Amino acid sequence: MKKSRKLIVAIIIILAAGLYYYVSLPAINIHSSDVWFFVLFLLAAAAVLYAVRKKLGRGELKQNKVMKTLGVLVLGVGVIYLIGALLSSPIVNAKKYQKLMKVEEGEFTEDVEELSFDKIPLLDKDTAELLGDRKMGSMVDMVSQFEADEIYSQINYKGNPVRVTPLKYASLIKWFTNRSNGIPAYIRINMATQTTELVKLEEGIKYTTSEHFNRNIYRHLRFAHPTYIYDDLSFEIDEEGTPYWIAPVKKFNIGLFGGETVGKVVLCNAVTGETEEYKIEDVPQWVDRAYSADLLVDLFDYYGTLKHGFFNSVLGQKDCLKTTDGYNYLALDDDVWMYTGVTSVNGDQSNVGFVLSNQRTMETKYYKVEGATETSAMSSAEGQVQNLKYTATFPLLLNIADEPTYFMALKDDAGLVKKYAMVNVQKYQIVAIGDSVSQCEENYLDLLLSNGVKEVEKDTREVMTATGKITKIAQAVIDGSSHYYVMLEGSDEIFDVSVVDFIDIVKYDVGQEVTIEYKQGEKANTVMSLTEGKAAADTKTEE
């Protein structure tokens, strides 16, 4: 009987341990806090079972010995864990924590180029989710079975800033009826053009967050690598549009639990479940997120606050810097860089600079630019439209005319983007609002000139002349103004004629001979004068 009771107890403990492991998925790794709690759970479960036997009056003396042994083990594991946590903390390892991230000082105008509007992400994650939900609502063949996941990872895809997210099963019943074919599509949103696509796949996504058993992506990765401690997963697509899960593997550089960075990355094909692992320095170029923004923020905070030790960071706080309350993303050189402001720890309302940190390589640059915090800039923008009660998104840092500039969207109560705002970082009283990005930029540049931040550049371009018959003429409206674009016989040049300046252009048609004085431009030449017929004999003609 005693042997059978022991066998039953052992089976119960094994089943409980197996269930706990299957649900909580702790890494079998001494650096994992979860595995320490797993051991404590096993010891506690054993203690409870023995306590029940004791209450039934079976083997009381022996049970006391066992309970004492289990108690000592629980206490011992707990003490070792606490000591390990203390020895891994910044309290005793401030210098090591401060050196986890290498930070270089950068030159803003050299490192951050002016981006064309089709490369600037105009939407935040919340707006992307609204667009994704709307797209799902229009797909009558899918909306009853699937819904958009909340992931919406921001990546660069073929040179464009996009957010991608897989679909997920709408309910447990929908999972049961559709799991054999998997999830048939993912959503891709161009953050610059606001184009939303539902990308259908030839073979469905089998490994997702909405699976319930072995194909659940967290469980699949745990069983593939039982000892790996993963950071937050992200969903990305390669250049061919194949969906992958990106699983960064934590590296602990200080003691048992401290100094987290990323040592390697596991890529899991979301369709087939096949995995590949790379050292962090060998991660493929198309992967955009190995380091999460939160991890990068933590690493810079260690760098900024621990220069003179832990206790200075708490008490004297000399030379202590920290990141502001938020971050955004900037696309540079086909990588995604995390942006956040840097301020002093005394809680003032100004930034002393900002940080750009590469989410694939951890390369980090600090820029000394004093100015407004992001929160102050958001308040300034909202103040310009306070009668409309629009709210500003967290700013994106842009280079506009070699000026560090906060760019943000202004949204209504429904979460829809209604206007755009630009706020000068150093002079945040300079606030421009526009219904379009181009209009906002034009208003902003005018404010830079009128406030003396920029001077009007002297136009040194030579005035040239061309004469010929009109071969093509087309009309367009640019920022509310009408323009005619003209081509002349024997020339590939395009001439931009403003209707406001030259109203007679509306009378001209193909075949008429004209003389144009112009200044050369990148895409089209700016017309300075326009007359019908040939130029005077002494006028030099440029063809």
C-alpha positions in Angstrom: 0.0 0.0 0.0 2.8 2.4 0.9 4.5 1.8 -2.4 1.3 2.4 -4.3 0.7 5.6 -2.4 4.2 6.8 -3.2 3.6 5.9 -6.9 0.3 7.9 -6.9 2.0 10.9 -5.3 4.9 10.7 -7.9 2.4 10.5 -10.8 0.4 13.4 -9.5 3.6 15.5 -9.1 4.8 14.6 -12.6 1.4 15.4 -14.1 1.2 18.7 -12.3 4.7 19.6 -13.4 4.0 18.6 -17.0 0.8 20.7 -17.0 2.6 23.7 -15.5 5.4 23.4 -18.0 3.0 23.0 -21.0 1.0 26.1 -19.9 3.7 28.5 -18.6 6.5 27.3 -20.9 9.5 28.2 -18.7 13.0 28.0 -20.3 15.2 25.3 -18.8 17.9 27.8 -18.1 19.5 28.9 -14.9 19.2 32.6 -16.1 15.4 32.3 -16.3 13.3 33.5 -13.3 10.5 31.2 -14.5 12.6 28.1 -14.0 13.3 29.1 -10.4 9.6 29.6 -9.8 9.0 26.2 -11.6 11.3 24.5 -9.1 9.5 26.3 -6.2 6.2 25.1 -7.6 7.3 21.5 -7.7 8.6 21.7 -4.1 5.4 23.4 -3.0 3.3 20.8 -4.7 5.2 18.0 -3.0 4.8 19.7 0.3 1.0 20.0 -0.1 0.7 16.4 -1.0 2.7 15.3 2.0 0.7 17.7 4.2 -2.5 16.0 3.0 -1.1 12.6 4.0 -0.1 13.9 7.4 -3.6 15.2 8.0 -4.9 11.8 7.3 -2.6 10.5 10.1 -0.4 8.3 8.0 3.3 8.2 9.0 3.2 11.4 11.1 6.9 11.2 12.3 8.2 10.5 8.8 6.0 13.2 7.4 7.4 15.8 9.8 10.9 15.0 8.5 9.8 15.2 4.9 8.0 18.5 5.5 11.1 20.0 7.2 13.3 18.8 4.3 10.9 20.4 1.8 10.7 23.6 3.8 14.5 23.8 3.9 14.7 23.2 0.1 12.0 25.9 -0.6 13.9 28.4 1.7 17.2 27.5 0.1 16.0 28.0 -3.4 14.4 31.3 -2.4 17.5 32.6 -0.8 19.7 31.6 -3.7 17.3 33.3 -6.1 17.3 36.5 -4.0 21.1 36.6 -3.7 21.4 36.0 -7.4 19.0 38.8 -8.2 20.9 41.2 -5.9 24.3 40.3 -7.4 22.8 40.8 -10.9 21.3 44.2 -10.1 22.7 47.7 -11.0 23.2 48.3 -7.3 26.5 46.3 -7.3 27.2 46.4 -11.1 26.6 50.0 -12.1 29.7 50.3 -14.3 28.9 47.0 -16.2 25.3 48.2 -16.8 26.5 51.6 -18.0 28.7 50.0 -20.6 26.1 47.5 -22.0 25.2 50.0 -24.8 27.9 51.8 -26.9 26.7 55.3 -27.7 28.2 57.5 -30.3 27.6 61.3 -30.8 26.1 62.0 -34.2 25.6 65.0 -36.5 21.9 65.4 -37.2 22.0 67.0 -40.6 24.5 64.4 -41.8 23.0 61.2 -40.4 19.3 62.0 -40.9 18.5 63.0 -44.5 15.4 64.8 -45.6 12.9 62.1 -46.6 10.4 62.3 -49.4 6.8 62.2 -48.3 6.3 58.7 -49.6 8.9 57.4 -47.1 7.5 59.2 -44.0 5.2 57.0 -41.9 2.1 59.2 -41.4 0.1 56.9 -39.2 0.6 55.5 -35.7 -0.2 52.0 -34.5 -3.7 52.9 -33.3 -4.7 54.3 -36.7 -3.2 51.3 -38.4 -5.4 49.1 -36.3 -8.5 51.1 -37.4 -7.5 50.6 -41.1 -6.9 46.9 -40.5 -10.3 46.4 -38.9 -11.9 48.3 -41.7 -10.2 46.1 -44.3 -11.3 43.0 -42.5 -14.9 44.3 -42.4 -14.9 44.6 -46.2 -13.8 41.0 -46.6 -17.1 39.2 -46.4 -15.6 35.8 -47.0 -13.3 36.1 -44.0 -14.7 38.5 -41.5 -17.0 35.8 -39.9 -14.0 33.5 -39.3 -11.0 35.7 -38.7 -10.0 39.0 -37.2 -6.9 41.1 -37.3 -4.3 40.4 -34.6 -3.1 43.4 -32.5 0.6 43.0 -33.4 1.1 45.5 -36.3 4.9 45.3 -36.4 6.5 48.3 -38.2 9.1 47.3 -40.8 10.7 48.4 -44.0 9.4 46.5 -47.0 11.0 47.2 -50.3 12.0 50.6 -49.1 8.6 51.6 -47.8 7.5 52.0 -44.1 4.8 49.4 -43.5 3.0 47.7 -40.6 2.1 44.0 -40.9 0.0 41.8 -38.7 -1.4 38.3 -39.2 -5.0 37.4 -38.8 -6.2 35.3 -35.9 -9.1 32.9 -35.4 -12.3 34.8 -34.3 -13.2 32.3 -31.6 -12.4 28.8 -30.3 -15.1 27.3 -32.6 -13.6 29.2 -35.6 -10.2 27.8 -34.7 -11.5 24.3 -34.6 -13.2 24.5 -38.0 -10.3 26.4 -39.8 -7.2 25.1 -38.2 -6.5 22.4 -40.8 -6.0 25.0 -43.5 -4.5 27.6 -41.3 -4.9 31.4 -41.5 -5.2 32.4 -45.1 -3.8 36.0 -45.1 -2.0 38.8 -43.3 -2.6 42.6 -43.4 0.0 45.0 -44.8 -0.5 48.7 -44.4 1.7 51.3 -46.1 2.2 53.9 -43.4 3.1 56.7 -45.9 0.3 56.2 -48.5 -2.2 54.6 -46.0 -2.8 51.8 -48.6 -4.2 48.7 -46.8 -3.8 45.3 -48.4 -5.1 41.9 -47.3 -2.3 39.6 -48.6 -3.7 36.2 -49.4 -1.3 33.2 -49.2 -1.2 30.1 -51.3 -0.7 28.0 -48.1 -2.1 29.2 -44.8 -0.2 30.4 -41.7 -0.1 27.4 -39.3 2.0 28.9 -36.4 0.3 31.8 -34.7 -0.5 33.3 -31.4 -4.1 32.2 -31.7 -3.3 28.5 -31.9 -4.1 26.5 -28.7 -1.8 23.5 -28.7 1.5 22.6 -30.2 1.2 25.0 -33.2 1.0 28.0 -30.8 4.1 29.9 -31.8 5.3 30.3 -28.2 4.9 26.6 -27.5 6.5 25.7 -30.9 9.5 27.8 -30.2 9.8 26.5 -26.6 9.8 22.8 -27.7 12.3 23.6 -30.5 14.7 25.3 -28.1 13.9 24.4 -24.5 16.8 26.4 -23.1 16.3 29.7 -25.0 14.9 32.7 -23.1 13.0 34.8 -25.7 12.3 38.5 -25.8 9.1 39.8 -27.3 8.3 38.2 -30.7 7.5 40.3 -33.8 5.8 39.4 -37.0 7.7 40.4 -40.2 7.8 39.5 -43.9 10.8 39.0 -46.1 11.3 40.7 -49.4 9.2 38.0 -51.1 6.3 38.6 -48.7 6.8 35.3 -46.8 5.6 35.7 -43.2 8.1 35.0 -40.3 8.1 35.2 -36.6 11.2 37.0 -35.3 12.3 35.6 -31.9 15.2 37.4 -30.2 17.1 35.2 -27.7 18.2 37.0 -24.6 21.8 37.1 -23.5 22.6 37.8 -19.8 25.8 39.6 -19.4 25.8 40.4 -15.6 25.3 37.7 -13.0 22.3 35.3 -13.1 19.6 37.6 -14.2 21.2 41.0 -15.2 22.5 42.9 -18.2 20.0 41.7 -20.8 20.9 42.1 -24.5 20.3 39.9 -27.5 22.8 37.1 -28.4 21.0 35.5 -31.3 17.8 35.5 -33.2 15.5 32.6 -34.2 13.5 33.0 -37.5 10.4 30.8 -37.7 8.5 30.5 -41.0 4.9 31.1 -40.0 3.6 28.8 -42.7 5.8 25.7 -42.3 7.2 26.2 -38.8 10.8 25.7 -39.9 13.3 27.6 -37.8 16.7 29.1 -38.5 18.9 30.8 -35.9 21.6 33.4 -36.4 24.1 35.1 -34.2 23.0 38.7 -33.7 25.8 40.0 -36.0 24.7 37.6 -38.8 20.9 38.4 -38.8 19.7 38.9 -42.4 19.3 42.5 -43.6 15.6 42.2 -44.2 15.0 41.6 -40.5 14.1 44.9 -38.9 13.5 44.1 -35.2 16.0 42.1 -33.2 16.0 44.6 -30.3 12.7 45.7 -29.0 12.2 49.5 -28.5 11.6 48.9 -24.7 15.0 47.0 -24.4 16.8 49.8 -26.2 15.2 52.4 -24.0 16.3 50.5 -20.9 19.9 50.1 -22.2 20.2 53.8 -22.9 18.7 54.7 -19.5 21.5 52.6 -17.9 24.0 54.4 -20.0 22.6 57.8 -19.1 22.0 57.4 -15.4 24.8 55.2 -14.1 27.8 57.3 -15.2 28.8 58.0 -11.6 27.4 54.9 -10.0 24.0 53.6 -8.8 23.7 55.8 -5.7 24.4 59.0 -7.7 21.5 58.0 -10.0 19.2 57.9 -7.0 20.6 60.7 -4.7 22.9 63.3 -6.2 21.9 62.6 -9.9 24.9 64.5 -11.3 25.1 64.2 -15.1 22.2 61.9 -15.2 20.1 61.6 -18.4 17.1 59.5 -19.2 14.8 58.9 -22.1 11.4 60.6 -22.4 8.0 58.9 -22.0 7.6 57.5 -25.4 9.3 56.5 -28.7 8.7 56.3 -32.4 10.3 54.8 -35.4 12.4 56.2 -38.3 13.4 54.4 -41.5 17.0 55.0 -42.4 19.2 52.9 -44.8 16.7 50.1 -45.0 16.6 49.7 -41.2 14.2 50.7 -38.6 15.6 53.0 -35.9 14.0 53.7 -32.6 13.7 57.4 -31.8 13.3 58.9 -28.3 14.1 62.2 -26.7 16.6 62.6 -23.8 16.0 64.8 -20.8 17.6 65.4 -17.4 16.3 63.4 -14.5 15.1 66.5 -12.6 11.8 66.4 -14.5 12.0 69.7 -16.5 10.0 70.3 -19.6 12.9 70.4 -22.1 15.1 67.9 -23.9 18.9 68.0 -24.0 19.0 65.8 -27.1 17.6 62.7 -28.6 18.7 59.1 -29.5 18.4 57.0 -32.6 19.0 53.3 -32.1 19.1 50.6 -34.7 16.6 47.8 -33.9 18.6 45.2 -35.8 22.2 46.0 -34.7 21.8 48.1 -31.5 23.9 50.8 -33.1 23.1 53.9 -31.2 23.7 57.6 -31.8 23.1 60.5 -29.5 22.4 64.0 -30.8 22.8 67.1 -28.6 19.9 69.2 -29.6 18.2 71.3 -26.9 14.5 71.8 -27.3 11.0 70.9 -26.3 10.0 67.5 -25.1 7.7 65.5 -27.3 4.8 66.1 -24.8 5.3 69.8 -25.0 5.4 69.7 -28.8 2.2 67.7 -28.9 0.5 70.3 -26.6 1.7 73.1 -28.9 0.2 71.4 -31.9 -3.0 70.6 -30.2 -3.2 74.3 -29.1 -3.3 75.4 -32.7 -6.5 73.4 -33.3 -8.0 73.5 -29.8 -11.4 74.5 -31.1 -11.5 71.2 -33.1 -10.4 69.1 -30.1 -7.9 67.1 -32.2 -5.3 65.0 -30.4 -1.7 64.6 -31.6 0.1 61.4 -32.1 3.5 60.8 -30.6 5.9 62.8 -32.8 8.3 61.5 -35.4 11.6 63.3 -35.7 12.3 64.6 -39.2 15.0 66.7 -40.9 13.1 69.6 -42.5 15.4 72.2 -44.1 18.3 71.0 -41.9 16.1 71.7 -38.8 15.2 69.0 -36.3 11.5 68.9 -36.5 8.7 67.1 -34.7 6.1 65.8 -37.2 2.8 64.4 -36.0 -0.7 63.7 -37.1 -3.8 65.3 -35.6 -6.7 62.9 -35.0 -10.4 63.4 -34.2 -12.4 61.5 -31.6 -12.9 58.6 -34.0 -9.2 58.2 -34.4 -9.1 59.4 -38.0 -6.2 61.6 -39.2 -7.5 65.1 -40.1 -4.5 67.3 -40.2 -0.7 67.3 -39.8 1.6 69.4 -37.7 5.3 70.3 -37.7 6.9 71.8 -34.6 10.5 73.1 -34.5 12.4 71.2 -31.8 14.5 74.1 -30.6 11.9 76.8 -31.0 8.6 75.0 -30.3 6.6 78.2 -30.6 7.0 77.6 -34.4 4.1 75.4 -35.2 2.7 74.7 -38.7 -0.6 73.0 -39.4 -1.8 71.7 -42.8 -4.5 69.5 -44.3 -1.8 67.7 -46.3 1.9 66.9 -45.5 3.1 69.1 -48.4 0.9 72.0 -47.2 2.1 71.6 -43.7 5.7 71.7 -44.8 5.1 74.8 -47.0 3.6 76.5 -44.0 6.4 75.4 -41.8 9.1 76.7 -44.2 7.3 80.0 -44.3 7.4 80.2 -40.5 11.1 79.4 -40.4 11.7 82.3 -42.8 9.4 84.8 -41.0 10.9 83.9 -37.6 14.5 84.3 -38.8 15.4 80.7 -38.4 16.2 80.5 -42.1 17.1 83.1 -44.6 15.8 83.2 -48.1 18.4 81.6 -50.4 19.4 83.7 -53.3 18.4 82.0 -56.6 21.6 81.9 -58.6 20.2 79.9 -61.5 20.7 81.3 -65.0 17.7 82.5 -66.9 17.6 80.5 -70.2 15.4 80.8 -73.2 13.7 78.2 -75.4 11.5 78.6 -78.5 9.4 76.0 -80.3 6.1 74.6 -81.1 4.1 73.0 -78.2 4.0 69.2 -78.6 2.4 68.4 -75.3 0.4 70.3 -72.7 -1.2 69.0 -69.5 -2.9 70.6 -66.6 -2.5 69.8 -62.9 -3.5 71.3 -59.5 -0.6 71.5 -57.0 -1.5 72.5 -53.4 -4.6 74.3 -54.7 -3.0 76.2 -57.6 -3.4 75.4 -61.3 -0.3 74.6 -63.3 0.3 73.7 -67.0 3.1 71.4 -68.0 4.4 72.1 -71.5 6.9 70.3 -73.8 8.4 71.9 -77.0 9.3 70.5 -80.3 12.9 69.1 -80.4 13.3 69.1 -76.6 12.7 66.6 -73.7 12.5 69.4 -71.2 9.3 69.9 -69.2 8.3 73.5 -68.4 6.1 74.3 -65.4 3.8 77.3 -66.1 1.8 78.7 -63.1 -1.7 79.9 -64.2 -1.6 82.5 -61.4 1.5 84.1 -63.0 0.7 83.5 -66.7 -3.0 83.4 -67.2 -2.6 83.4 -71.0 -1.4 79.8 -70.9 -5.0 78.7 -71.0 -5.3 80.0 -74.5 -2.4 77.9 -75.9 -2.7 74.5 -77.4 -0.5 71.9 -79.2 1.1 73.3 -82.4 1.4 76.9 -81.3 4.9 78.5 -81.2 6.0 80.1 -78.0 9.1 81.6 -76.4 9.8 80.7 -72.8 12.3 82.1 -70.4 13.0 79.6 -67.6 15.2 78.4 -64.8 16.2 74.8 -64.7 14.8 72.5 -62.0 15.2 68.9 -61.1 12.0 67.5 -62.6 10.5 70.5 -64.4 11.8 73.9 -65.3 10.3 77.0 -63.7 8.9 79.4 -66.3 9.8 83.0 -65.7 8.1 84.5 -68.8 5.9 83.3 -71.6 5.2 84.9 -75.0 3.6 83.8 -78.2 5.8 83.4 -81.3 9.6 83.5 -81.8 12.0 85.5 -79.7 13.7 88.6 -81.0 16.5 88.0 -83.3 19.2 88.9 -80.8 17.8 86.5 -78.2 19.9 83.4 -77.7 17.8 80.2 -78.1 18.4 77.2 -76.0 17.1 73.9 -77.2 
